[in-house]
Amino acid sequence: MAPPEPEVFDVVIFGASGFTGKYVIREALKFLSPDSSSPLRSLAVAGRSRDRVAAALRWAAAPAPPPEGVAILVADASDPASLAALASRARLVLSCAGPFRLHGYAVAAACVAAGADCLDISGEPEFMERVEAELHEPAARNGSLIVSACGFDSVPAELGFLFHSRQWEPPSAPATVEAYVSLQSTKRIVGNIGTYESAVLGVANASQLQALRRSRPRRPRPN
């Protein structure tokens, strides 16, 4: 008798025990329901350490216990086999493990190979452009959708630009847009260590981004 096929989850949150990953779990649990009307009926959380991921799930669900049916998967960005197994069980992977220049590409590549979709919270230009350059064609063949820059610092800028561009009467269009973000808080506003690490690595390896851009064919300017 053949063993049962592993369950495929609507969403798998990878990097679930990290700072951002815990909050992503908390938001996902608000939508999780086995009811057919829910957009999220099955969920798994994943990371290198089962114990740390389990602790993150308990934190996100508090004060209630974690809902039944949320699976814990073990996968490591440095272990391609574990990522392949994870991606094969996901319709969508929410990739929260940065810095993405170190940990993100292998996750995106595993999703492309499995035909799964992948959203990440990266704001790192070299990672995003390398994924586009190297994974676009296989992703298109496999029906895999890869979307970067889904974090707080990216989405308002994207939506703001989209709104602004729609205010112009065709064929007019904006040539440049400057965006500003104002933060107000009764507490000190600080950044997470992962954000600083990503910024430092990006500056330290700026030459690699320049080399990547030089290696790609120039796109024609729009008329």
GULOMI-196118 format. One line per 10 residues: their letters; for each residue x, y, z of N, C-alpha, C, O. Coordinates in Angstrom, 1 decimal, padded with zeros to 4 digits. Layout:
a> X,Y,Z,X,Y,Z,X,Y,Z,X,Y,Z; ...
//
This chain:
mappepevfd> 000.8,-001.2,000.0,000.0,000.0,000.0,000.9,001.2,000.0,001.8,001.4,000.8; 000.6,002.1,-000.9,001.5,003.3,-001.1,001.2,004.3,000.1,000.0,004.4,000.5; 002.2,005.0,000.6,002.0,006.0,001.7,001.1,007.1,001.2,001.2,007.4,000.0; 000.4,007.8,002.1,-000.5,008.9,001.6,000.4,010.1,001.2,001.5,010.3,001.6; -000.1,010.8,000.2,000.6,012.0,-000.3,000.6,013.0,000.8,-000.3,013.2,001.5; 001.8,013.7,001.0,001.9,014.8,002.0,000.9,015.9,001.7,000.6,016.2,000.5; 000.4,016.5,002.8,-000.6,017.6,002.6,000.0,018.8,001.9,001.2,019.1,002.2; -000.7,019.4,001.0,-000.2,020.6,000.4,-001.0,021.8,001.1,-002.2,021.8,001.2; -000.3,022.8,001.5,-000.8,023.9,002.3,-001.1,025.1,001.4,-000.3,025.4,000.5; -002.2,025.8,001.7,-002.4,027.1,001.0,-001.2,028.0,001.2,-000.8,028.6,000.2
vvifgasgft> -000.7,028.2,002.4,000.4,029.1,002.7,001.4,028.4,003.6,001.0,027.7,004.6; 002.6,028.6,003.3,003.7,028.2,004.2,004.5,029.4,004.5,005.0,030.1,003.6; 004.7,029.7,005.8,005.5,030.9,006.2,006.9,030.4,006.6,007.0,029.6,007.5; 007.9,030.8,005.8,009.3,030.4,006.0,010.0,031.5,006.7,009.9,032.7,006.3; 010.8,031.1,007.7,011.5,032.1,008.5,010.5,032.6,009.6,010.5,033.7,010.1; 009.7,031.6,010.0,008.5,031.9,010.9,009.0,032.3,012.3,008.2,033.0,013.0; 010.2,031.9,012.7,010.6,032.3,014.1,011.3,033.6,014.2,011.7,034.0,015.3; 011.5,034.3,013.0,012.2,035.5,013.1,011.3,036.7,013.5,010.1,036.5,013.8; 011.9,037.9,013.6,011.1,039.0,014.1,009.9,039.3,013.3,008.8,039.4,013.8; 010.1,039.4,011.9,008.9,039.6,011.1,008.1,038.4,010.9,006.8,038.5,010.9
gkyvirealk> 008.7,037.2,010.9,007.9,036.0,010.7,006.8,035.8,011.8,005.7,035.3,011.4; 007.1,036.2,013.0,006.1,036.0,014.1,004.9,036.9,013.8,003.8,036.4,014.1; 005.1,038.1,013.3,004.0,039.0,013.1,003.2,038.5,011.8,002.0,038.7,011.8; 003.9,037.9,010.9,003.2,037.3,009.7,002.3,036.2,010.2,001.2,036.1,009.7; 002.8,035.3,011.0,002.0,034.3,011.6,000.7,034.9,012.2,-000.4,034.4,012.0; 000.9,035.9,013.1,-000.2,036.4,013.8,-001.3,037.0,012.9,-002.5,036.8,013.1; -000.8,037.6,011.8,-001.8,038.1,010.8,-002.5,037.0,010.1,-003.7,037.0,009.8; -001.7,035.9,009.7,-002.3,034.8,009.0,-003.3,034.1,009.8,-004.3,033.6,009.2; -003.1,034.0,011.1,-004.1,033.3,011.9,-005.5,034.0,012.0,-006.5,033.3,012.2; -005.5,035.3,011.7,-006.7,036.0,011.6,-007.6,035.5,010.5,-008.9,035.6,010.5
flspdssspl> -007.0,035.0,009.4,-007.7,034.6,008.3,-007.9,033.1,008.2,-008.7,032.6,007.3; -007.2,032.3,009.0,-007.2,030.9,008.9,-008.6,030.3,009.3,-009.0,030.6,010.5; -009.2,029.6,008.5,-010.4,028.9,008.8,-010.7,027.8,007.8,-010.4,027.9,006.6; -011.1,026.6,008.3,-011.4,025.5,007.4,-012.6,025.7,006.6,-012.9,025.0,005.7; -013.4,026.8,006.9,-014.6,027.1,006.2,-014.3,027.4,004.7,-013.3,028.1,004.5; -015.1,026.9,003.8,-014.8,027.1,002.4,-014.9,028.5,002.0,-014.3,028.9,000.9; -015.5,029.4,002.8,-015.5,030.8,002.4,-014.2,031.6,002.7,-014.1,032.7,002.3; -013.4,031.0,003.5,-012.1,031.6,003.9,-011.1,031.5,002.8,-011.0,030.5,002.2; -010.3,032.6,002.7,-009.3,032.6,001.6,-008.1,031.8,002.1,-007.2,031.4,001.3; -008.0,031.4,003.4,-006.9,030.7,003.9,-007.4,029.5,004.7,-007.9,029.7,005.8
rslavagrsr> -007.3,028.3,004.2,-007.9,027.1,004.8,-006.9,026.2,005.4,-007.2,025.4,006.3; -005.6,026.3,005.0,-004.6,025.5,005.6,-003.3,026.3,005.6,-003.0,027.1,004.7; -002.5,026.1,006.7,-001.3,026.9,007.0,-000.3,026.0,007.6,-000.5,025.1,008.4; 001.0,026.3,007.2,002.2,025.7,007.8,003.2,026.8,008.1,003.2,027.8,007.4; 003.9,026.6,009.2,005.0,027.5,009.6,006.3,026.7,009.5,006.3,025.6,009.9; 007.4,027.4,009.1,008.6,026.6,008.8,009.8,027.5,009.2,009.8,028.7,009.2; 010.9,026.7,009.6,012.2,027.4,009.9,013.2,026.3,010.2,012.9,025.1,010.1; 014.4,026.7,010.7,015.5,025.8,010.9,015.2,025.0,012.2,015.6,023.8,012.2; 014.6,025.6,013.2,014.4,024.9,014.5,013.0,024.7,014.8,012.2,025.7,014.9; 012.6,023.5,014.9,011.2,023.1,015.2,010.8,023.8,016.5,009.6,024.3,016.6
drvaaalrwa> 011.6,023.8,017.6,011.3,024.4,018.8,011.0,025.9,018.7,010.1,026.4,019.3; 011.9,026.6,018.0,011.7,028.0,017.9,010.5,028.4,017.1,009.8,029.3,017.4; 010.2,027.6,016.0,009.0,027.8,015.2,007.8,027.6,016.1,006.8,028.3,016.0; 007.8,026.5,016.9,006.7,026.2,017.7,006.4,027.4,018.8,005.3,027.7,019.0; 007.5,027.9,019.3,007.4,029.0,020.2,006.9,030.3,019.5,006.1,031.0,020.1; 007.3,030.5,018.3,006.7,031.6,017.6,005.2,031.5,017.3,004.5,032.4,017.4; 004.8,030.2,017.0,003.4,030.0,016.8,002.6,030.2,018.0,001.5,030.8,018.0; 003.1,029.8,019.2,002.4,030.0,020.5,002.3,031.5,020.7,001.3,032.0,021.2; 003.4,032.3,020.5,003.4,033.7,020.7,002.4,034.4,019.8,001.6,035.2,020.3; 002.3,034.0,018.6,001.4,034.6,017.6,-000.1,034.3,017.9,-000.9,035.1,017.7
aapapppegv> -000.3,033.1,018.5,-001.7,032.7,018.8,-002.2,033.2,020.1,-003.4,033.3,020.4; -001.3,033.6,021.0,-001.7,034.0,022.4,-002.7,035.2,022.4,-002.7,036.0,021.5; -003.6,035.2,023.4,-003.6,034.3,024.6,-004.3,032.9,024.3,-004.3,032.1,025.2; -004.8,032.7,023.1,-005.4,031.4,022.8,-004.3,030.4,022.5,-003.2,030.8,022.1; -004.6,029.1,022.6,-003.6,028.1,022.1,-003.6,028.1,020.6,-004.5,028.6,020.0; -002.5,027.7,020.0,-002.4,027.6,018.5,-003.5,026.7,018.0,-003.9,025.7,018.6; -004.2,027.1,016.9,-005.2,026.3,016.3,-004.7,025.0,015.9,-003.6,024.9,015.4; -005.6,024.0,015.9,-005.2,022.7,015.4,-005.1,022.7,013.9,-005.8,023.5,013.2; -004.2,021.9,013.4,-004.0,021.8,012.0,-002.9,022.7,011.4,-002.6,022.5,010.3; -002.3,023.6,012.2,-001.2,024.4,011.7,000.0,023.5,011.8,000.5,023.2,012.9
ailvadasdp> 000.6,023.1,010.7,001.8,022.2,010.7,003.1,023.0,010.9,003.2,024.2,010.6; 004.0,022.3,011.5,005.4,022.9,011.7,006.3,022.1,010.8,006.4,020.9,010.9; 007.0,022.8,009.9,007.9,022.1,008.9,009.3,022.6,009.3,009.5,023.8,009.6; 010.3,021.7,009.1,011.7,022.1,009.3,012.4,022.2,007.9,012.4,021.3,007.2; 013.0,023.4,007.7,013.7,023.6,006.4,014.7,024.7,006.7,014.6,025.5,007.6; 015.8,024.6,006.0,017.0,025.4,006.1,017.4,026.0,004.8,017.5,025.2,003.8; 017.6,027.3,004.7,018.0,027.9,003.4,019.3,027.4,002.9,019.5,027.5,001.7; 020.1,026.8,003.7,021.4,026.2,003.2,021.2,024.7,002.8,022.2,024.1,002.5; 020.0,024.2,002.9,019.8,022.8,002.6,018.8,022.7,001.5,017.6,022.7,001.7; 019.3,022.6,000.2,018.3,022.6,-000.9,017.3,021.5,-000.9,016.1,021.7,-001.3
aslaalasra> 017.6,020.3,-000.3,016.6,019.2,-000.3,015.5,019.6,000.6,014.3,019.3,000.3; 015.8,020.3,001.8,014.7,020.6,002.7,013.8,021.7,002.1,012.6,021.7,002.3; 014.4,022.6,001.3,013.6,023.7,000.6,012.8,023.1,-000.5,011.6,023.5,-000.7; 013.3,022.1,-001.2,012.5,021.4,-002.2,011.3,020.7,-001.6,010.2,020.8,-002.2; 011.5,020.1,-000.5,010.4,019.4,000.2,009.4,020.4,000.7,008.2,020.1,000.6; 009.8,021.5,001.2,008.9,022.5,001.7,008.1,023.1,000.5,006.9,023.2,000.6; 008.8,023.5,-000.6,008.1,024.1,-001.7,007.1,023.1,-002.3,006.0,023.6,-002.9; 007.4,021.8,-002.3,006.5,020.9,-002.9,005.2,020.7,-002.1,004.2,020.2,-002.6; 005.1,021.3,-000.9,003.9,021.2,000.0,003.2,022.5,000.1,002.4,022.7,001.0; 003.6,023.5,-000.8,003.1,024.8,-000.6,002.4,025.3,-001.9,003.0,025.1,-003.0
rlvlscagpf> 001.3,026.0,-001.8,000.8,026.7,-003.0,001.4,028.1,-003.0,001.7,028.6,-004.1; 001.7,028.6,-001.8,002.3,030.0,-001.7,003.3,029.9,-000.5,002.9,029.5,000.6; 004.5,030.4,-000.7,005.5,030.5,000.4,005.6,032.0,000.7,005.9,032.8,-000.2; 005.5,032.4,001.9,005.8,033.7,002.4,007.2,033.7,003.0,007.4,033.1,004.0; 008.1,034.2,002.3,009.5,034.1,002.6,009.9,035.3,003.5,009.9,036.5,003.1; 010.2,035.0,004.8,010.5,036.1,005.8,011.9,036.0,006.3,012.3,036.7,007.3; 012.8,035.2,005.7,014.1,034.9,006.3,015.1,035.7,005.5,015.5,035.4,004.4; 015.6,036.8,006.1,016.7,037.6,005.5,017.9,037.5,006.3,018.0,036.9,007.4; 019.0,038.2,005.9,019.1,039.0,004.7,018.9,038.1,003.4,019.3,037.0,003.4; 018.2,038.7,002.4,017.8,037.8,001.3,018.9,037.6,000.3,018.9,036.6,-000.4
rlhgyavaaa> 020.0,038.4,000.4,021.1,038.1,-000.5,021.8,036.8,000.0,022.5,036.2,-000.7; 021.6,036.5,001.3,022.2,035.2,001.9,021.2,034.1,001.9,021.6,032.9,001.6; 019.9,034.3,002.1,019.0,033.3,002.3,017.8,033.2,001.4,017.0,032.2,001.4; 017.6,034.2,000.6,016.4,034.3,-000.2,016.4,033.6,-001.5,015.3,033.1,-002.0; 017.5,033.6,-002.2,017.5,033.1,-003.6,017.2,031.6,-003.6,016.4,031.2,-004.5; 017.7,030.8,-002.7,017.5,029.4,-002.7,016.0,029.1,-002.5,015.5,028.1,-003.0; 015.3,029.9,-001.6,013.9,029.7,-001.4,013.1,030.0,-002.7,012.2,029.2,-003.0; 013.4,031.1,-003.3,012.7,031.5,-004.6,013.0,030.4,-005.6,012.0,030.0,-006.3; 014.2,029.9,-005.7,014.5,028.9,-006.7,013.8,027.6,-006.5,013.3,026.9,-007.4; 013.6,027.2,-005.2,012.9,026.0,-004.9,011.4,026.1,-005.2,010.8,025.2,-005.7
cvaagadcld> 010.9,027.3,-005.0,009.5,027.6,-005.3,009.3,027.5,-006.9,008.3,026.9,-007.3; 010.2,028.1,-007.6,010.1,028.0,-009.1,010.1,026.6,-009.5,009.3,026.1,-010.4; 011.1,025.8,-009.0,011.2,024.4,-009.4,009.9,023.6,-009.1,009.6,022.7,-009.9; 009.2,023.9,-008.0,008.1,023.2,-007.6,006.8,023.7,-008.2,005.7,023.1,-008.1; 006.9,024.9,-008.9,005.7,025.5,-009.4,004.8,026.2,-008.4,003.7,026.5,-008.6; 005.5,026.5,-007.2,004.8,027.3,-006.1,005.0,028.8,-006.3,006.0,029.2,-006.9; 004.1,029.5,-005.7,004.3,031.0,-005.7,005.1,031.4,-004.5,005.1,030.7,-003.5; 005.7,032.5,-004.6,006.6,033.0,-003.5,006.5,034.5,-003.3,006.8,035.2,-004.3; 006.2,035.0,-002.2,006.2,036.4,-001.8,007.3,036.6,-000.8,007.4,035.8,000.2; 008.0,037.7,-000.9,009.0,038.0,000.1,009.0,039.4,000.6,008.3,040.2,-000.1
isgepefmer> 009.7,039.8,001.6,009.7,041.1,002.2,011.0,041.8,001.9,011.3,042.8,002.6; 011.7,041.4,000.9,013.0,041.9,000.7,012.9,043.4,000.2,011.9,043.8,-000.5; 013.9,044.2,000.5,014.1,045.5,-000.1,015.5,045.6,-000.7,016.0,046.7,-000.8; 016.1,044.5,-001.0,017.5,044.4,-001.4,017.6,044.4,-003.0,017.2,043.3,-003.6; 018.1,045.4,-003.6,018.0,045.5,-005.1,018.7,044.3,-005.8,018.2,043.8,-006.8; 019.9,044.0,-005.3,020.7,042.9,-006.0,019.9,041.6,-006.0,019.8,040.9,-007.0; 019.4,041.2,-004.8,018.6,040.0,-004.7,017.4,040.0,-005.7,017.2,039.1,-006.4; 016.7,041.1,-005.7,015.5,041.2,-006.5,015.8,041.1,-008.0,015.1,040.4,-008.7; 016.8,041.9,-008.4,017.2,041.9,-009.8,017.8,040.6,-010.2,017.6,040.2,-011.4; 018.5,039.9,-009.4,019.1,038.6,-009.7,018.0,037.6,-009.9,018.0,036.7,-010.8
veaelhepaa> 017.0,037.6,-009.0,015.9,036.7,-009.1,015.2,036.9,-010.4,014.8,035.9,-011.1; 014.9,038.2,-010.8,014.3,038.5,-012.1,015.1,038.0,-013.3,014.6,037.4,-014.2; 016.4,038.2,-013.2,017.3,037.9,-014.3,017.4,036.4,-014.5,017.4,035.9,-015.7; 017.5,035.6,-013.4,017.8,034.2,-013.5,016.6,033.3,-013.4,016.7,032.1,-013.9; 015.5,033.8,-012.8,014.4,032.9,-012.5,013.2,033.2,-013.3,012.2,032.5,-013.3; 013.2,034.3,-014.1,011.9,034.7,-014.8,011.5,033.6,-015.8,010.3,033.2,-015.7; 012.4,033.1,-016.6,012.0,032.2,-017.6,011.5,030.9,-017.0,010.5,030.4,-017.4; 012.3,030.2,-016.1,011.7,029.0,-015.5,010.5,029.2,-014.7,009.6,028.3,-014.7; 010.3,030.4,-014.1,009.1,030.7,-013.4,007.9,030.7,-014.3,006.8,030.2,-014.0; 008.1,031.4,-015.5,007.0,031.5,-016.5,006.6,030.1,-017.0,005.5,029.8,-017.2
rngslivsac> 007.7,029.2,-017.2,007.4,027.9,-017.7,006.6,027.1,-016.7,005.7,026.3,-017.1; 006.9,027.2,-015.4,006.3,026.4,-014.4,005.1,027.0,-013.8,004.4,026.4,-012.9; 004.7,028.2,-014.2,003.5,028.9,-013.6,003.7,029.3,-012.2,002.8,029.4,-011.4; 004.9,029.7,-011.9,005.3,030.2,-010.6,005.4,031.7,-010.5,006.0,032.3,-011.4; 004.7,032.3,-009.6,004.7,033.8,-009.4,005.6,034.2,-008.3,005.4,033.7,-007.1; 006.6,035.0,-008.6,007.6,035.4,-007.6,007.5,036.9,-007.4,007.7,037.7,-008.4; 007.1,037.4,-006.2,006.9,038.8,-006.0,007.8,039.2,-004.8,007.6,038.7,-003.7; 008.7,040.2,-005.0,009.5,040.7,-004.0,008.9,042.0,-003.4,007.9,042.5,-004.0; 009.6,042.5,-002.4,009.3,043.9,-001.9,007.9,044.0,-001.4,007.2,045.0,-001.7; 007.4,043.0,-000.6,006.0,043.0,-000.1,006.0,043.5,001.4,005.0,043.3,002.1
gfdsvpaelg> 007.1,044.2,001.8,007.2,044.7,003.2,006.7,046.1,003.3,006.3,046.7,002.3; 006.6,046.6,004.6,006.1,047.9,004.8,006.7,049.0,004.0,006.0,049.9,003.5; 008.1,049.0,004.0,008.7,050.1,003.3,008.6,050.1,001.8,008.9,051.1,001.2; 008.1,049.0,001.2,007.9,049.0,-000.2,006.5,049.2,-000.7,006.2,049.9,-001.6; 005.5,048.6,000.0,004.1,048.6,-000.4,003.6,050.0,-000.5,002.9,050.4,-001.5; 003.7,050.9,000.5,003.2,052.3,000.4,003.8,053.0,-000.8,003.1,053.8,-001.4; 005.1,052.8,-001.1,005.7,053.5,-002.2,005.1,053.0,-003.5,004.8,053.8,-004.4; 004.9,051.7,-003.6,004.3,051.2,-004.8,002.8,051.6,-005.0,002.5,052.1,-006.1; 002.0,051.6,-004.0,000.6,052.0,-004.1,000.5,053.5,-004.3,-000.3,054.0,-005.1; 001.4,054.2,-003.7,001.4,055.7,-003.9,001.7,056.1,-005.3,001.1,056.9,-005.9
flfhsrqwep> 002.7,055.4,-005.9,003.1,055.7,-007.3,001.9,055.3,-008.2,001.6,056.0,-009.1; 001.3,054.1,-007.9,000.2,053.7,-008.8,-001.0,054.7,-008.7,-001.5,055.0,-009.8; -001.3,055.2,-007.5,-002.4,056.2,-007.4,-002.0,057.4,-008.1,-002.8,058.0,-008.9; -000.7,057.9,-007.9,-000.3,059.1,-008.6,-000.3,059.0,-010.1,-000.8,059.9,-010.8; 000.1,057.9,-010.6,000.2,057.7,-012.1,-001.2,057.7,-012.7,-001.3,058.1,-013.9; -002.2,057.3,-012.0,-003.5,057.2,-012.5,-004.2,058.6,-012.5,-005.3,058.7,-013.1; -003.6,059.6,-011.9,-004.2,060.9,-011.9,-003.9,061.7,-013.2,-004.4,062.8,-013.5; -003.0,061.1,-014.0,-002.5,061.8,-015.3,-003.5,061.4,-016.4,-003.9,060.2,-016.5; -003.7,062.4,-017.3,-004.5,062.1,-018.5,-003.6,061.5,-019.6,-002.6,062.2,-019.9; -003.9,060.3,-020.1,-003.1,059.8,-021.2,-003.1,060.7,-022.4,-004.1,061.4,-022.6
psapatveay> -001.9,060.8,-023.1,-000.7,060.0,-023.0,000.3,060.5,-022.0,001.4,060.0,-021.9; -000.1,061.5,-021.2,000.9,062.1,-020.2,001.2,061.0,-019.1,000.3,060.2,-018.8; 002.4,061.1,-018.6,002.8,060.2,-017.5,003.9,060.8,-016.7,004.7,061.6,-017.3; 004.0,060.5,-015.4,005.0,061.1,-014.6,006.4,060.6,-015.0,006.6,059.4,-015.3; 007.4,061.5,-015.0,008.8,061.0,-015.3,009.5,060.5,-014.1,010.2,059.6,-014.1; 009.2,061.2,-013.0,009.8,060.8,-011.7,008.8,061.0,-010.6,007.9,061.9,-010.7; 009.0,060.3,-009.5,008.1,060.5,-008.3,009.0,060.5,-007.1,009.8,059.6,-006.9; 008.8,061.4,-006.2,009.5,061.4,-004.9,008.5,061.1,-003.8,007.4,061.7,-003.8; 008.8,060.1,-003.0,007.9,059.7,-002.0,008.5,059.9,-000.6,009.7,059.8,-000.4; 007.6,060.3,000.4,008.1,060.5,001.7,007.2,059.7,002.7,006.0,059.6,002.5
vslqstkriv> 007.8,059.3,003.8,007.1,058.5,004.8,007.3,059.2,006.1,008.4,059.5,006.5; 006.2,059.5,006.8,006.3,060.1,008.1,005.8,059.1,009.2,004.8,058.5,009.1; 006.7,058.9,010.2,006.3,058.0,011.3,006.1,058.8,012.6,006.8,059.7,012.9; 005.0,058.4,013.3,004.7,059.0,014.6,004.5,057.9,015.6,003.8,056.9,015.3; 005.1,058.1,016.7,005.0,057.0,017.8,005.3,057.7,019.1,006.1,058.6,019.2; 004.7,057.1,020.2,005.0,057.6,021.5,006.3,056.9,022.0,006.8,057.3,023.1; 006.8,055.9,021.3,008.0,055.2,021.7,009.1,055.6,020.7,008.8,056.1,019.6; 010.3,055.2,021.0,011.4,055.3,020.1,011.2,054.4,018.9,010.8,053.3,019.0; 011.4,055.0,017.7,011.3,054.2,016.5,012.7,053.6,016.1,013.6,054.3,015.9; 012.7,052.3,016.1,014.0,051.6,015.9,013.8,050.6,014.8,012.7,050.2,014.4
gnigtyesav> 014.9,050.2,014.2,014.9,049.1,013.2,015.3,047.8,013.7,016.1,047.7,014.7; 014.9,046.7,013.1,015.3,045.4,013.5,016.7,045.1,013.0,017.1,045.7,012.0; 017.4,044.2,013.7,018.8,043.9,013.3,018.9,043.4,011.9,019.9,043.7,011.2; 017.9,042.6,011.5,017.9,042.1,010.1,017.9,043.2,009.1,018.5,043.1,008.0; 017.2,044.3,009.4,017.1,045.4,008.4,018.5,046.0,008.3,019.0,046.3,007.2; 019.2,046.3,009.4,020.5,046.9,009.4,021.5,045.9,008.7,022.3,046.4,008.0; 021.4,044.6,009.0,022.3,043.7,008.4,022.2,043.7,006.9,023.1,043.6,006.1; 020.9,043.8,006.4,020.7,043.8,005.0,021.2,045.1,004.3,021.8,045.0,003.3; 021.1,046.2,005.0,021.6,047.5,004.5,023.2,047.4,004.4,023.7,047.9,003.5; 023.8,046.9,005.5,025.3,046.9,005.5,025.8,046.0,004.4,026.7,046.3,003.7
lgvanasqlq> 025.2,044.8,004.3,025.6,043.9,003.2,025.4,044.5,001.8,026.2,044.2,000.9; 024.3,045.2,001.7,024.0,045.8,000.4,025.0,046.8,000.0,025.5,046.9,-001.1; 025.4,047.7,000.9,026.5,048.7,000.7,027.8,048.0,000.4,028.5,048.4,-000.5; 028.1,047.0,001.2,029.4,046.4,001.1,029.6,045.6,-000.2,030.7,045.5,-000.7; 028.5,045.2,-000.8,028.5,044.5,-002.1,027.9,045.2,-003.2,027.4,044.6,-004.2; 028.0,046.6,-003.2,027.4,047.4,-004.2,028.0,047.1,-005.6,027.3,047.2,-006.6; 029.2,046.7,-005.6,029.9,046.4,-006.9,029.2,045.2,-007.6,029.2,045.2,-008.8; 028.7,044.3,-006.8,028.1,043.1,-007.4,026.7,043.5,-008.1,026.4,043.0,-009.1; 026.0,044.5,-007.5,024.8,045.0,-008.1,025.1,045.7,-009.4,024.5,045.5,-010.4; 026.2,046.5,-009.4,026.6,047.2,-010.6,027.0,046.2,-011.7,026.7,046.4,-012.9
alrrsrprrp> 027.7,045.2,-011.3,028.2,044.2,-012.3,026.9,043.4,-012.9,026.9,043.1,-014.1; 026.0,043.1,-012.1,024.8,042.5,-012.5,024.0,043.3,-013.6,023.6,042.8,-014.6; 023.9,044.6,-013.3,023.2,045.5,-014.2,023.9,045.7,-015.5,023.3,045.8,-016.5; 025.3,045.7,-015.4,026.0,045.8,-016.7,025.9,044.6,-017.5,026.0,044.7,-018.8; 025.7,043.4,-016.9,025.7,042.2,-017.6,024.3,042.0,-018.3,024.2,041.1,-019.2; 023.3,042.7,-018.0,022.0,042.5,-018.6,021.8,043.4,-019.8,022.3,044.6,-019.8; 021.1,043.0,-020.8,020.8,043.8,-022.0,020.1,045.1,-021.6,019.2,045.0,-020.8; 020.4,046.1,-022.3,019.7,047.4,-022.1,018.3,047.3,-022.6,018.1,046.8,-023.7; 017.3,047.8,-021.9,016.0,047.9,-022.3,015.7,049.1,-023.2,016.2,050.2,-022.8; 015.0,049.0,-024.2,014.7,050.2,-025.0,013.9,051.2,-024.2,013.0,050.8,-023.5
rpn> 014.1,052.5,-024.4,013.3,053.5,-023.7,012.0,053.6,-024.3,011.8,053.5,-025.6; 010.9,053.8,-023.5,009.6,053.9,-024.1,009.5,055.2,-024.9,010.1,056.2,-024.6; 008.7,055.1,-026.0,008.4,056.3,-026.8,007.6,057.3,-026.1,007.3,058.4,-026.7
//
